[in-house]
Amino acid sequence: MSRTVSSSPTKGVLGRSRTVIIVLASVVLAAGLAMSSTVSASATTTTSAGSPAMSPDDYEKRVQRWVNVRRKNHGLRKLRIQSCTDRVAERWNTHLVTKDLFYHQSMRKILYRCDARYAGETLGRGAITPRVLVRMWMHSEGHRAVLMSPHARRIGVASQQDAFGRWVTTANFMRF
């Protein structure tokens, strides 16, 4: 499921005028044994005992790296981690995992909390590698729009495994 929402110019927290662009995209990636060209299939990244194949920190860094590889391949600037953007992603991802939920947070609240002019979010869930996750996002129109947005300058990525061994990932994109 993907959804794009735009709004008219609004006043920011510090009183400056800004155009608010809110972009959301999410996908539930079903665990599977073989990957196909559809967005709903995935490959597994857990060991036979169900433990993570990598740490959440490594997973997040690899997601960010693959997002930047894709952006570079399309002539877009590299996204850098920013503390507010990363905190927002970490908090939301923890909420999703602990409550076993999967939906977008309010981008309007994020815009004001971080005093940003642009906010986008992609979500992913599945037993997949960071490279496959980003590849699947790129093959989804809504996700691709967020990843390839020329408005984004900063990124925050949060990933952790849920009770079923699936990686739950929140990637927030912002411009200040």
TIKOLPA-93185 format. One record per residue (C-alpha): x negated, z, y negated; residue number from 1. Coordinates in nm, 3 decimals, always signed. Layout:
! TIKOLPA-93185
xx X | zz Z | yy Y | k NUM
...
This chain:
! TIKOLPA-93185
xx +0.000 | zz +0.000 | yy +0.000 | k 1
xx -0.135 | zz -0.075 | yy -0.345 | k 2
xx +0.009 | zz -0.028 | yy -0.689 | k 3
xx -0.111 | zz -0.120 | yy -1.034 | k 4
xx +0.023 | zz +0.047 | yy -1.344 | k 5
xx -0.070 | zz -0.014 | yy -1.708 | k 6
xx +0.047 | zz +0.165 | yy -2.014 | k 7
xx +0.037 | zz +0.104 | yy -2.386 | k 8
xx -0.226 | zz +0.250 | yy -2.618 | k 9
xx -0.216 | zz +0.630 | yy -2.647 | k 10
xx -0.402 | zz +0.896 | yy -2.838 | k 11
xx -0.684 | zz +1.064 | yy -2.645 | k 12
xx -0.770 | zz +1.431 | yy -2.629 | k 13
xx -1.011 | zz +1.395 | yy -2.919 | k 14
xx -0.760 | zz +1.194 | yy -3.122 | k 15
xx -0.921 | zz +0.856 | yy -3.076 | k 16
xx -0.698 | zz +0.563 | yy -2.995 | k 17
xx -0.748 | zz +0.410 | yy -2.654 | k 18
xx -0.586 | zz +0.169 | yy -2.419 | k 19
xx -0.496 | zz +0.342 | yy -2.099 | k 20
xx -0.539 | zz +0.136 | yy -1.789 | k 21
xx -0.443 | zz +0.305 | yy -1.468 | k 22
xx -0.511 | zz +0.137 | yy -1.137 | k 23
xx -0.435 | zz +0.286 | yy -0.797 | k 24
xx -0.497 | zz +0.152 | yy -0.452 | k 25
xx -0.476 | zz +0.321 | yy -0.116 | k 26
xx -0.492 | zz +0.224 | yy +0.243 | k 27
xx -0.452 | zz +0.411 | yy +0.566 | k 28
xx -0.703 | zz +0.283 | yy +0.812 | k 29
xx -0.588 | zz +0.338 | yy +1.167 | k 30
xx -0.849 | zz +0.442 | yy +1.421 | k 31
xx -0.917 | zz +0.167 | yy +1.669 | k 32
xx -1.176 | zz +0.062 | yy +1.918 | k 33
xx -1.245 | zz -0.281 | yy +1.772 | k 34
xx -1.234 | zz -0.410 | yy +1.417 | k 35
xx -1.029 | zz -0.715 | yy +1.335 | k 36
xx -0.986 | zz -0.900 | yy +1.007 | k 37
xx -0.679 | zz -0.694 | yy +0.914 | k 38
xx -0.692 | zz -0.391 | yy +0.689 | k 39
xx -0.529 | zz -0.164 | yy +0.944 | k 40
xx -0.800 | zz -0.183 | yy +1.212 | k 41
xx -1.128 | zz +0.008 | yy +1.211 | k 42
xx -1.435 | zz +0.093 | yy +1.410 | k 43
xx -1.515 | zz +0.448 | yy +1.509 | k 44
xx -1.799 | zz +0.649 | yy +1.353 | k 45
xx -1.767 | zz +0.977 | yy +1.535 | k 46
xx -1.967 | zz +1.085 | yy +1.834 | k 47
xx -1.798 | zz +1.128 | yy +2.171 | k 48
xx -1.771 | zz +1.501 | yy +2.098 | k 49
xx -1.580 | zz +1.424 | yy +1.778 | k 50
xx -1.850 | zz +1.551 | yy +1.542 | k 51
xx -1.938 | zz +1.354 | yy +1.231 | k 52
xx -2.204 | zz +1.086 | yy +1.265 | k 53
xx -2.329 | zz +1.174 | yy +0.915 | k 54
xx -2.283 | zz +1.445 | yy +0.656 | k 55
xx -2.011 | zz +1.412 | yy +0.389 | k 56
xx -2.284 | zz +1.387 | yy +0.123 | k 57
xx -2.450 | zz +1.096 | yy +0.305 | k 58
xx -2.112 | zz +0.927 | yy +0.356 | k 59
xx -2.033 | zz +0.955 | yy -0.018 | k 60
xx -2.373 | zz +0.818 | yy -0.121 | k 61
xx -2.330 | zz +0.523 | yy +0.114 | k 62
xx -1.981 | zz +0.448 | yy -0.020 | k 63
xx -2.120 | zz +0.447 | yy -0.375 | k 64
xx -2.412 | zz +0.226 | yy -0.267 | k 65
xx -2.183 | zz -0.030 | yy -0.098 | k 66
xx -1.948 | zz -0.035 | yy -0.399 | k 67
xx -2.248 | zz -0.110 | yy -0.621 | k 68
xx -2.378 | zz -0.378 | yy -0.382 | k 69
xx -2.041 | zz -0.553 | yy -0.399 | k 70
xx -2.025 | zz -0.519 | yy -0.778 | k 71
xx -2.378 | zz -0.659 | yy -0.815 | k 72
xx -2.286 | zz -0.954 | yy -0.590 | k 73
xx -2.003 | zz -1.031 | yy -0.836 | k 74
xx -2.217 | zz -0.998 | yy -1.151 | k 75
xx -2.079 | zz -0.657 | yy -1.249 | k 76
xx -2.276 | zz -0.357 | yy -1.367 | k 77
xx -2.371 | zz -0.072 | yy -1.139 | k 78
xx -2.151 | zz +0.239 | yy -1.149 | k 79
xx -2.321 | zz +0.575 | yy -1.193 | k 80
xx -2.201 | zz +0.915 | yy -1.083 | k 81
xx -2.054 | zz +1.125 | yy -1.363 | k 82
xx -1.976 | zz +1.498 | yy -1.327 | k 83
xx -1.611 | zz +1.496 | yy -1.440 | k 84
xx -1.534 | zz +1.185 | yy -1.236 | k 85
xx -1.699 | zz +1.335 | yy -0.927 | k 86
xx -1.526 | zz +1.674 | yy -0.971 | k 87
xx -1.187 | zz +1.501 | yy -0.991 | k 88
xx -1.259 | zz +1.308 | yy -0.669 | k 89
xx -1.386 | zz +1.619 | yy -0.488 | k 90
xx -1.087 | zz +1.834 | yy -0.585 | k 91
xx -0.833 | zz +1.568 | yy -0.491 | k 92
xx -1.001 | zz +1.483 | yy -0.163 | k 93
xx -1.012 | zz +1.851 | yy -0.061 | k 94
xx -0.639 | zz +1.876 | yy -0.142 | k 95
xx -0.560 | zz +1.570 | yy +0.071 | k 96
xx -0.762 | zz +1.693 | yy +0.370 | k 97
xx -0.649 | zz +2.057 | yy +0.366 | k 98
xx -0.281 | zz +1.964 | yy +0.328 | k 99
xx -0.300 | zz +1.657 | yy +0.556 | k 100
xx -0.161 | zz +1.435 | yy +0.278 | k 101
xx -0.241 | zz +1.086 | yy +0.155 | k 102
xx -0.124 | zz +0.980 | yy -0.191 | k 103
xx -0.266 | zz +0.926 | yy -0.539 | k 104
xx -0.308 | zz +1.190 | yy -0.802 | k 105
xx -0.186 | zz +1.140 | yy -1.158 | k 106
xx -0.426 | zz +0.910 | yy -1.339 | k 107
xx -0.277 | zz +1.013 | yy -1.672 | k 108
xx -0.388 | zz +1.373 | yy -1.611 | k 109
xx -0.736 | zz +1.253 | yy -1.520 | k 110
xx -0.760 | zz +1.045 | yy -1.836 | k 111
xx -0.693 | zz +1.352 | yy -2.046 | k 112
xx -0.894 | zz +1.596 | yy -1.833 | k 113
xx -1.206 | zz +1.379 | yy -1.855 | k 114
xx -1.124 | zz +1.220 | yy -2.194 | k 115
xx -1.153 | zz +0.875 | yy -2.037 | k 116
xx -1.017 | zz +0.537 | yy -2.150 | k 117
xx -0.991 | zz +0.388 | yy -1.802 | k 118
xx -0.916 | zz +0.543 | yy -1.466 | k 119
xx -0.880 | zz +0.383 | yy -1.126 | k 120
xx -0.860 | zz +0.531 | yy -0.780 | k 121
xx -0.896 | zz +0.406 | yy -0.425 | k 122
xx -0.823 | zz +0.608 | yy -0.115 | k 123
xx -0.923 | zz +0.544 | yy +0.242 | k 124
xx -0.868 | zz +0.722 | yy +0.569 | k 125
xx -1.001 | zz +0.626 | yy +0.910 | k 126
xx -1.281 | zz +0.661 | yy +1.161 | k 127
xx -1.497 | zz +0.400 | yy +0.987 | k 128
xx -1.839 | zz +0.362 | yy +0.829 | k 129
xx -1.883 | zz +0.350 | yy +0.449 | k 130
xx -1.979 | zz -0.018 | yy +0.472 | k 131
xx -1.662 | zz -0.105 | yy +0.664 | k 132
xx -1.450 | zz +0.103 | yy +0.424 | k 133
xx -1.582 | zz -0.086 | yy +0.121 | k 134
xx -1.546 | zz -0.419 | yy +0.304 | k 135
xx -1.182 | zz -0.336 | yy +0.380 | k 136
xx -1.121 | zz -0.235 | yy +0.018 | k 137
xx -1.265 | zz -0.572 | yy -0.087 | k 138
xx -1.020 | zz -0.752 | yy +0.143 | k 139
xx -0.722 | zz -0.576 | yy -0.016 | k 140
xx -0.602 | zz -0.716 | yy -0.348 | k 141
xx -0.523 | zz -0.377 | yy -0.504 | k 142
xx -0.845 | zz -0.212 | yy -0.390 | k 143
xx -1.056 | zz -0.509 | yy -0.495 | k 144
xx -0.905 | zz -0.496 | yy -0.845 | k 145
xx -1.018 | zz -0.134 | yy -0.881 | k 146
xx -1.368 | zz -0.188 | yy -0.735 | k 147
xx -1.431 | zz -0.503 | yy -0.938 | k 148
xx -1.283 | zz -0.378 | yy -1.265 | k 149
xx -1.509 | zz -0.464 | yy -1.559 | k 150
xx -1.363 | zz -0.158 | yy -1.734 | k 151
xx -1.523 | zz +0.093 | yy -1.495 | k 152
xx -1.860 | zz +0.247 | yy -1.585 | k 153
xx -1.867 | zz +0.571 | yy -1.380 | k 154
xx -1.775 | zz +0.664 | yy -1.026 | k 155
xx -1.700 | zz +0.981 | yy -0.834 | k 156
xx -1.678 | zz +0.974 | yy -0.455 | k 157
xx -1.559 | zz +1.246 | yy -0.219 | k 158
xx -1.543 | zz +1.217 | yy +0.160 | k 159
xx -1.479 | zz +1.459 | yy +0.441 | k 160
xx -1.345 | zz +1.444 | yy +0.789 | k 161
xx -0.996 | zz +1.569 | yy +0.865 | k 162
xx -0.879 | zz +1.759 | yy +1.173 | k 163
xx -0.853 | zz +1.429 | yy +1.364 | k 164
xx -1.212 | zz +1.322 | yy +1.291 | k 165
xx -1.108 | zz +1.056 | yy +1.038 | k 166
xx -1.300 | zz +1.019 | yy +0.715 | k 167
xx -1.078 | zz +1.077 | yy +0.412 | k 168
xx -1.233 | zz +0.923 | yy +0.101 | k 169
xx -1.134 | zz +0.937 | yy -0.264 | k 170
xx -1.319 | zz +0.711 | yy -0.507 | k 171
xx -1.244 | zz +0.753 | yy -0.876 | k 172
xx -1.357 | zz +0.500 | yy -1.134 | k 173
xx -1.368 | zz +0.576 | yy -1.507 | k 174
xx -1.481 | zz +0.462 | yy -1.845 | k 175
xx -1.530 | zz +0.699 | yy -2.135 | k 176
